[in-house]
Amino acid sequence: MEISLASLALIGGEPVRRKPFPKWPIFDEREEKALLNVLRSGVWGIGGSKKKEFEERFAAYQHARYGVAVANGTTALEISLRALGVGCGDEVIVPSYTFMATATAVLYVNAIPVFADIDPETYTIDPRSVEELISDRTKAILPVHIGGRPADMDSLLDIAKKNNLYVVEDACQAWGAEWRGRRVGAIGNIGAFSFQSSKNITSGEGGMIVTDDEELYIKAWALHNCGRLPEKAWYDHYLPGANYRMTEFQAAILLAQMERLDEQTERRIENAKYLSSKISKIDGVKPLKGDDRVTRNAYHLYIFRVDPEAFGGATKHLIARALQAEGIPASVGYSRPLYKEAYLEYFKKCPLSCPYYMKKVDYSKVKAPATERACYYEGMWLPQYVLLGSREDMDDIVKALEKVRGNIEELKEASKKLNIA
């Protein structure tokens, strides 16, 4: 493909594209009909049939025995940890490169998140880092299937078995993703999903817990439904639960969304493979490393890496701005490691200084080199809806990357002129 050396759109040149990428969310008369049916039924919450139907269908889709539909993905993670008995004085090992909810769910159950580094080739939690962090307080490992790519479940399950630990899968970005042909979520003890607005199937908000363990399912069900147990009396409360239930409206929308999920996932996979084959030929641009054990990547995000040196020393923030100006919705993704987020100060007294824990927490001493490189220098994202576009749309992404890479001097000029670091 011929590299365009026209002026960058960032400094007034003609952009590679003006046409928008596919709009998200995608919906049609199926969602409309589903919503109207719930509306007219007069049963919008507890007592309806759609939530239960979605729980059963989604759990089966993820190769799990049980599902509990909840308010959001953060709640799904928190309930999963509570169902396992994770709490005061316990440590949970989490990756440093993830959304804040992975760590806040641990903090909300009064446990301590311990931040592991990521594999620089996959951006998923590094099993070697996990092993180095295990202590007598470690209760669980919480891998994140980042961007829809499964973490190294073989290594993590081996580590968990050897150290008698639980594995809670943060699959909030990984609907239909597979590790060795097994769909994520219930490969470990329990797993959590999200259906927030940007997700590959969405009802605006919403979450799901899946597991193969009947005892964990009953506990999770009770915790999401005011402590009640299935088939027990309404005012009998066995666990300290609350109302974290999904509504009938949300479940109805998600049932309709599931009808498109496989087709859309295959489109994303096809476009991601094509994109990787093209951008890997551009000096300074590199897709994440493939792995035959990942038999299906959900591609909530298309994550790739840039080498600032190959772009004349331009930061990834400047490269992202240049791509955006060319009509490509590129993002820098997570711009700081999770252990450097300001919200951790909120938990300084409890649980981080809890006398029951009997250890001192100082996240300023955490070092995760691969995570810091991903956040500060090289990690970039494209959102999932971009991968629902045409082959020509993918070619435009390649053209834009080639154009930005081919105009290093103009990038430097833009950095000074627009004061973009």
N, C-alpha and C positions, 0 to 999 in steps of 0.2 A: 504494500500500500504506500503510495507516494506521500511523503511528509509535506504538510503545508507549512510554508515559512511566512505566511501572511502575519501581519501584526496581531498580537494578542488582543482579544476582546477586552481584557482587563484594562488596557490603555487605549481603547477606542477602536480596535480592529473589528472586523466582521466575525461574529461567533460561528462556531462549527454548526450549531443547530439552534433553531428557535422553536421547533415543534416540541410540545410537552411529551414526557414519557407517560405510560398508562396511569390513569388516575386511580387512587386508592382511597377508600375501599371499593371493591367491585361488588355490585349487587344487581338484582333484577326482580322480576315479579315473584320469584320464590321467597325472598325475604319479606316482601310486601305482604304476600298471602299468609306467610307464617305469623307475622305480627298481628295481622287482622284477626286471624283465627284465635290467637291468645286473647286479644282485646275483647272479642265477642264472647269468649267462653266465660268471662267474668272471674276466672281463676288466674291471677297474675303472679302469684307467689307459691307459698307452700300449699300442697294439696293438688297441684297440677301434674301433668304427665310428661311435659317436655323436658324438664330438668333430669328426671330419671332416665328418659330415653337417651338424652345426650350423654349422660354419665356412662351408660352401658355401651353406646355406640363408640364413643371416643376411647374408652378403656380397651375395647376390643381392637380398635384401629391401632392402638399403641402396643398391642400384644400383651395386655395386662388383664388380670381377672377383675379388678375392682376400680371404680372411679368415684370421686366425690367432687362435684362442681361447686366452686366457691366464688367469692366476690372479685378476687384478683390474684395475680401471680405471687405477690409478696405474701398475701394471706396463705396461699397454698404452701409456700416454703415454711412459714412460721408454724402452721398446723402440722406439717410433716415432722418438723423437729420436736414439737410437743408430743406427738404421738409416739415418738421413739424415746421419750423421757429425757431429752436433752434439756439441760437447765443450769442452775446456779453452780459455778465452779467448773463447768465442762468447757472444753475447747473444741472448736469446729474449724477444720482447715478449709479455707476457701481460696480461690484464685484472686490475684491482685488486679486482673484485667477483666472487669465485669461491671454490671450495673450495681448501684448502691444497695438494692434490695437483697442481694445475696448475703451481704454482711449485716444489714439492719435486721433481717429475719433472725439471725443468730443473736444479735443484741437484744431484740424484743423478748426472747425467751431467757434473758439474763445469762447467756453463755458468752464466751469470748471468741471472736473471730481471729484466727491465726492466718496470716496472709502468705500464701505460697506464690512462687514465681510461675511463669508460663513457659511452655516450649516455644522458642523463637520461630520455629518453622510452622507451627499449627495454631498458636495463640490460645490453646487450651491448657489447663493446669498441668504442670510438669510433675510426673510421678516421683522423680528424683528429689525435687524440692519438698514434696509431701513427706517422703520418708525422713528427710532431715528434720522436719518440724514436729514429728510425733513425740508426745510426752506422756507422762502418767496421767495427765488430765484430758488427753484427746479422747473424744467420744465419737466423732463422726468426720467423714470427708464429704465435702459438698462441691463436686465438680460442676462446672457450667459448660453446657454444649453451646459454645459461643457462636453466634451467627447461624446456628443450625447445624454446626459440625460437631459430631460426637467426640467427647474426650476419650483418652486412652483407657477404656473400661477394663481391658484385660489386666493392665498393670495396677490400676486402682483397686480392683476387686481382690487381686492377690495381696496387695498391701493391707487392705481391710481385713481379710481373712487371717493373715499372719498376726495382726495386732488386735484382733477382736473389736473391730470398729464398724459402725454403720456407714452406709453410703446413701446419701440423699442427692438425687440428680436434679440440678437446676436445668430443666428442659424448657424453660420459658420462651426460648427462641427455636425450638426444635421439633415441631409437629411432623411426625412421619419420618424423622431421621432414624437411620439404622446403623448399628454396630454389628458387623458380622451377620447381617440379615435379621437381627433382633431390634425391634424398635425401642427407642430410649424411653426412660421414665421408670420402668419396673425392672431394669437390668440390675440395679442396686436394690436396696430395701424399699425405697419409696421415691417418688418423683413429682415435680411440680411443673405446671404449664401456665402460660398467660395468654389472654385473648384481648389485650389492650389494643388501642386504635391502630397502631402501626403493624400489628402482628399479622402473620400469614393467613390466619383465619381470625376474625374479630367480631366482637359484639360491643365494641366501645371500651368495655372493661370485662372482667371475668377471669376465672382461673380454674384449674383442675388438678386434683391429686390422683395419682395412680399407684397401685401396688398389687403384688400377688399374695400378700400376707393378709389373711382374713382378720387377724387380731389388730393389725395396724389399720386396716380399713374401718373396723368398728370404732376404734379410738378416734380416727380422723373424722368419721361421720358424726360422732358425738360432739367433738370439739367445734365442728362447723355449725352445729344445730343445737346450741344452748345446753350442751351436756347430755342431751337425750340419747338413748340407745335405740337402734332400729327395733321396731315391734314392741317397744315398751310404752308406758303411759306418758301422756303429754307433759304432765307436771312432775315427772321423776327426772332429776338431773344428777347424773352419775359422775360427770367430769366438769371441770370449770370452763365450759365452752361459752360461745357467744353466737350471735347471728352473723354468720359469714356466708349465708346461702346465696347461690345464683338465682336470678329471677327467671320466670317462665319466658319472658320476652327475650332475654339474652340466650337462653337455651334454644329457643325457636330459631333465632337468627343463626346461631352456630350450626345447627343441624342443616340449614340451607347452605351455609358456607362450606361445610364438609363435602358437599356434592361436587365442588370445584377443586378441592384441595389436591387430589392426585394429579389432575391434569395441569394445574398451575405449578405444582412441584416439579413435574417432569419438564415443563417449559423453563423453569428457573435453572434446573440442572443442565439442560441442553445449552442454554445461553451462557451459563457460567463456564462450562467446558470450552466453548468457543472463545469466550473472552480471555480465559487463561492462556489458551494457545496463541493468541495474538499479542497480548500485553507482555508475555514472557520474552518476546523478541525485542522489546524496547529497553535500551540501556537505562538502568536505574529504576526499573519497575519490575516487581516480582510478585506473582501470586503465592498464596500459602501452599505448602507442600502437600501433595496427594498422599493417600494412605489406602491401600486395598481393603483394609479392615472397615473403613467407612464405606458401607455399601449403599448409603443414601445420605446425602447432605441436604438439609431442608432449605439452606440459603435464605435465612431471614436477612442476612447481610452478605454482600460480596466483599470480603476483606482482602486487600492487597497491600503491598509494601512499596515505599519509595525510598530511594537513596538520595538524601539531600545533596551529597557531593556531586552526583551525576546531574543534578539540576543547578549546578553552579553555586551550591551552598544555600539554595532557597529552603526555607522551612516548609514542613508539610502544610502548615496553615496557609502559606502563600500559594503553594501548589493547589490546594483545595479551592482557594479564592479564584485562581486562574481558571480552573476547570469549571467552576460554577459560572463564571463569566462566559464560558464557551457553551453553556447550556446543559452541563452535566451536573446533576445534584450530588457531587462528591462531598464527603464529610471527613473530618479528622478523627471522628469516633471519640473514644475515651482519651481525654487530653491530660489526665494525671492518674497515677496509680490509686487504687481504692484506699490504701493506707495513708494517703495524703489528703483525703477529703476532710473538709471543715466540720462536717456533721459529727465526726467521732468525738469531738469535744463535748457534745451534748451528753455522752455516756461516760464522761470522765469519772463521775462519782460512782455510778452503778450502771453496769456491772464491772467496769474496768478497774475500779478500786475497791471492789467488794471484799470485805474481810474473809468471806467464805472461800474466795478464790486463792488467797494466800500467796499470790505472785504479783509482781509489778508489771504493768503493761506500758510499754513505751514504743509507740509506732514510729517515732522519729528515727529509730535505729533499724527499722526494716529495710533490707536491701533486696530488690528484685530486678536485676539488670535487664532481663529480657522484657519485663513489663515496662520499665522506664523507657527503654528504647522504642517499644511499640507506642507508648503514649506521647513521648516528647518528639520523636524524630520520624518514624516510618509508617505507622499504622494508619490506613485510610479505608473508608467504607463507601459502598454504594448501597442504597436501600433496596429491599426485596422487589418493590414494584417495578424498578428499572429492568430487572431480569424477566419481566413479563412482556417486554417489548419485542420488536422484530429483529431479524438479523441486521437490518440496516441501522437500527438503533444501537446495536452492539458495535457496529463499525464506527458510528459517530463517537462512541466512548474512546475507541482506539485512536481515531483521528485527533481527538482533543488532547489525549495524553501525548501523542507524537508531536502535536503542535506546540504544546507547552514545553516539552523536552527540547524541541528544536529551536526555541527562542529564549535561550538562557540570558542573553544580554537584556532582552526586554523584560524578563522576570526581575532582573536586578534593578532595572529602571523603575518598574512598578513598585518594588519594595521601597525605594527612596521616595518616589513621587506620592504614593498613597500611604506611606508610613505603615506598611504591613510587615510585622515581624515574621 
